[in-house]
Amino acid sequence: MSDLAPVERRLSDALDRIARRLEKGAASAKPARGSVFGLGARPEIGPDPEQTATIASLREALEKERAANAQLSERVHQVKQRQETTIAQLERRLARLTEQLDLQSLEMLRLKKANAKLMGSNTALREAQIEEFPDATLINKSISAELEALQAERRAEMAEMEEILAELKPLLAAEAR
């Protein structure tokens, strides 16, 4: 496209120069002296047919170049729009995936803490069992820690399911069209 602009400018300049020369030639052609109402005057010399043909072909070439330039500009505009749309879609997807990753990281941290608490409670319960007198509070703590670990695991599974559904929704919507 950058090659078209200089060619178009040169053609336009050439056409302008030709038009000025033709105007100068028409202005300098005066009727002959002694002629009355153009009688006895020499006939005016019209524009050279070769120059006229050249001008016409140059104007035609200029119009073709302008049309080609307009088409290329439209194509560039369309490509740019598609690219901007794609970038916007990718940015939205990146934001969604980042949010899902943050959610999964949080659920994973909760799961680790719950499992650590469960392991500590089970260790204390085992030691109490060895001494032959399990404390009721240790059993309650152990059951509570296990329940918390199960809930954290369920939240992590739910976050994973939401991620899977988020990926499937666009595919299902595209297939429905």
C-alpha positions as CSV (number, residue, x, y, z in Angstrom):
1,M,0.0,0.0,0.0
2,S,2.9,2.4,0.7
3,D,4.0,1.9,-3.0
4,L,0.6,3.2,-4.3
5,A,0.8,6.6,-2.7
6,P,3.9,7.8,-4.6
7,V,2.6,6.5,-7.9
8,E,-0.8,8.2,-7.3
9,R,0.9,11.4,-6.4
10,R,3.1,11.3,-9.5
11,L,0.1,10.6,-11.8
12,S,-1.9,13.4,-10.2
13,D,1.0,15.9,-10.6
14,A,1.5,14.8,-14.3
15,L,-2.2,15.3,-15.0
16,D,-2.1,18.8,-13.3
17,R,0.9,19.8,-15.4
18,I,-0.9,18.6,-18.6
19,A,-4.0,20.5,-17.7
20,R,-2.1,23.7,-17.1
21,R,-0.3,23.4,-20.5
22,L,-3.6,22.9,-22.3
23,E,-5.1,25.9,-20.6
24,K,-2.0,28.0,-21.5
25,G,-2.2,26.8,-25.1
26,A,-6.0,27.7,-25.3
27,A,-5.4,31.1,-23.7
28,S,-2.5,32.0,-26.0
29,A,-4.5,31.1,-29.2
30,K,-5.8,34.5,-30.3
31,P,-7.8,35.2,-33.5
32,A,-5.8,36.5,-36.4
33,R,-5.6,40.2,-37.0
34,G,-7.8,41.7,-39.5
35,S,-10.5,39.1,-39.1
36,V,-14.0,40.2,-38.5
37,F,-16.2,37.9,-36.6
38,G,-13.6,35.1,-37.2
39,L,-13.8,35.4,-41.0
40,G,-10.5,35.0,-42.7
41,A,-8.9,33.8,-39.5
42,R,-6.8,30.8,-39.2
43,P,-8.5,27.9,-37.7
44,E,-7.6,27.3,-34.1
45,I,-5.5,24.4,-33.4
46,G,-7.2,21.9,-31.1
47,P,-5.6,19.8,-28.6
48,D,-3.3,17.2,-29.9
49,P,-5.2,13.9,-30.2
50,E,-2.1,12.0,-28.9
51,Q,-2.0,14.2,-25.8
52,T,-5.7,13.8,-25.3
53,A,-5.4,10.0,-25.5
54,T,-2.4,10.1,-23.0
55,I,-4.4,12.3,-20.6
56,A,-7.4,9.9,-20.8
57,S,-5.2,6.8,-20.2
58,L,-3.5,8.5,-17.3
59,R,-6.8,9.5,-15.7
60,E,-8.1,6.0,-16.2
61,A,-4.9,4.6,-14.6
62,L,-5.3,7.0,-11.7
63,E,-8.9,6.0,-11.1
64,K,-7.9,2.3,-11.1
65,E,-5.1,3.0,-8.6
66,R,-7.5,4.9,-6.4
67,A,-10.0,2.1,-6.5
68,A,-7.3,-0.5,-5.7
69,N,-6.1,1.8,-2.8
70,A,-9.6,2.0,-1.5
71,Q,-10.0,-1.8,-1.6
72,L,-6.7,-2.3,0.2
73,S,-7.7,0.2,2.8
74,E,-11.0,-1.6,3.4
75,R,-9.2,-4.9,3.7
76,V,-6.7,-3.4,6.2
77,H,-9.6,-2.0,8.2
78,Q,-11.4,-5.4,8.3
79,V,-8.2,-7.2,9.4
80,K,-7.7,-4.7,12.1
81,Q,-11.2,-5.1,13.4
82,R,-10.8,-8.9,13.4
83,Q,-7.5,-8.6,15.3
84,E,-9.0,-6.2,17.9
85,T,-12.0,-8.6,18.4
86,T,-9.6,-11.6,18.8
87,I,-7.5,-9.6,21.3
88,A,-10.5,-8.6,23.3
89,Q,-11.8,-12.2,23.5
90,L,-8.3,-13.5,24.5
91,E,-8.1,-10.8,27.2
92,R,-11.6,-11.8,28.6
93,R,-10.6,-15.5,28.6
94,L,-7.3,-14.7,30.3
95,A,-9.1,-12.7,33.0
96,R,-11.6,-15.6,33.5
97,L,-8.8,-18.2,33.7
98,T,-6.8,-16.1,36.2
99,E,-9.9,-15.8,38.4
100,Q,-10.4,-19.5,38.3
101,L,-6.8,-20.1,39.1
102,D,-7.0,-17.8,42.1
103,L,-10.2,-19.6,43.3
104,Q,-8.5,-23.0,42.9
105,S,-5.4,-21.8,44.7
106,L,-7.6,-20.6,47.6
107,E,-9.5,-23.9,47.8
108,M,-6.2,-25.8,47.7
109,L,-4.8,-23.8,50.6
110,R,-8.0,-24.5,52.6
111,L,-7.7,-28.1,51.8
112,K,-4.1,-28.3,52.9
113,K,-4.9,-26.5,56.2
114,A,-7.9,-28.8,56.8
115,N,-5.7,-31.9,56.1
116,A,-3.0,-30.7,58.4
117,K,-5.5,-30.1,61.1
118,L,-7.0,-33.6,60.5
119,M,-3.6,-35.2,60.7
120,G,-2.8,-33.4,64.0
121,S,-6.2,-34.5,65.5
122,N,-5.6,-38.1,64.3
123,T,-2.2,-38.1,65.8
124,A,-3.5,-36.9,69.2
125,L,-6.3,-39.4,69.1
126,R,-3.8,-42.2,68.3
127,E,-1.6,-41.2,71.3
128,A,-4.6,-41.1,73.6
129,Q,-5.7,-44.6,72.3
130,I,-2.2,-45.9,73.2
131,E,-2.6,-44.6,76.7
132,E,-6.0,-46.4,76.8
133,F,-8.2,-43.4,77.6
134,P,-9.4,-41.5,74.6
135,D,-10.7,-38.1,75.5
136,A,-14.1,-37.1,74.2
137,T,-12.8,-33.7,73.2
138,L,-10.1,-35.3,71.1
139,I,-12.6,-37.4,69.3
140,N,-14.8,-34.4,68.7
141,K,-11.8,-32.4,67.4
142,S,-10.8,-35.3,65.1
143,I,-14.4,-35.6,63.7
144,S,-14.6,-31.8,63.3
145,A,-11.3,-31.7,61.5
146,E,-12.3,-34.6,59.2
147,L,-15.6,-32.8,58.4
148,E,-13.7,-29.6,57.6
149,A,-11.3,-31.5,55.3
150,L,-14.3,-33.0,53.5
151,Q,-15.9,-29.6,53.0
152,A,-12.7,-28.1,51.7
153,E,-12.3,-31.0,49.3
154,R,-15.9,-30.5,48.1
155,R,-15.3,-26.8,47.5
156,A,-12.2,-27.6,45.5
157,E,-14.2,-30.1,43.4
158,M,-16.9,-27.5,42.9
159,A,-14.4,-24.9,41.7
160,E,-13.0,-27.5,39.3
161,M,-16.5,-28.2,38.0
162,E,-17.2,-24.5,37.5
163,E,-14.0,-24.3,35.5
164,I,-15.0,-27.2,33.3
165,L,-18.5,-25.7,32.8
166,A,-17.0,-22.3,31.9
167,E,-15.0,-24.0,29.2
168,L,-17.9,-26.0,27.9
169,K,-20.4,-23.1,27.7
170,P,-18.8,-21.4,24.6
171,L,-18.5,-24.7,22.8
172,L,-22.1,-25.5,23.4
173,A,-23.2,-22.0,22.4
174,A,-21.2,-22.3,19.1
175,E,-22.6,-25.7,18.4
176,A,-26.2,-24.4,19.0
177,R,-25.7,-21.8,16.3
